[in-house]
């Protein structure tokens, strides 16, 4: 059984709503619905690439 440690985004708003990243698997979840669906590591990689500016606007 894999135990996930969830890290909140550094951009967490004052109300606490944010996305969280799972360590070590790289899953992403919505902090408002922690038992809801999780995004795969592929989606997480896409988000990282967008943040790094790897795509043209």
C-alpha positions as CSV (number, residue, x, y, z in Angstrom):
1,X,0.0,0.0,0.0
2,X,1.4,3.4,-1.0
3,X,1.1,6.1,1.5
4,X,0.8,9.6,0.0
5,X,2.1,12.7,1.7
6,X,0.2,15.7,0.3
7,X,1.9,19.1,-0.1
8,X,-0.2,22.2,-0.5
9,X,0.6,24.7,-3.3
10,X,2.7,27.7,-2.3
11,X,-0.1,29.7,-3.9
12,X,-2.7,28.6,-1.4
13,X,-5.3,31.3,-0.9
14,X,-6.4,32.7,2.4
15,X,-9.5,30.4,2.5
16,X,-7.2,27.4,2.1
17,X,-8.4,26.3,-1.3
18,X,-5.6,24.9,-3.5
19,X,-4.3,22.0,-5.3
20,X,-2.0,19.5,-3.5
21,X,0.8,17.3,-4.9
22,X,1.4,13.8,-3.7
23,X,4.9,12.8,-2.8
24,X,6.4,10.4,-4.1
25,X,3.9,9.6,-6.9
26,X,3.2,13.0,-8.3
27,X,-0.6,12.9,-8.1
28,X,-2.6,16.1,-7.9
29,X,-5.9,16.6,-6.0
30,X,-8.2,19.5,-5.1
31,X,-7.8,20.4,-1.4
32,X,-11.6,21.1,-1.2
33,X,-12.3,17.4,-2.1
34,X,-9.4,15.3,-0.8
35,X,-11.3,12.1,-1.4
36,X,-12.3,13.1,-4.9
37,X,-10.5,12.2,-8.2
38,X,-6.8,12.6,-8.5
39,X,-4.9,13.7,-11.6
40,X,-2.2,11.4,-12.9
41,X,1.5,12.1,-13.0
42,X,1.1,12.8,-16.8
43,X,-1.2,15.8,-16.0
44,X,1.2,16.9,-13.3
45,X,4.1,16.8,-15.9
46,X,2.0,18.9,-18.3
47,X,1.3,21.5,-15.6
48,X,5.0,21.7,-14.8
49,X,5.9,22.2,-18.5
50,X,3.3,24.9,-18.8
51,X,4.7,26.7,-15.8
52,X,8.3,26.5,-17.2
53,X,7.1,28.1,-20.4
54,X,7.8,25.2,-22.7
55,X,4.8,26.0,-25.0
56,X,4.3,28.9,-27.3
57,X,1.5,31.4,-26.6
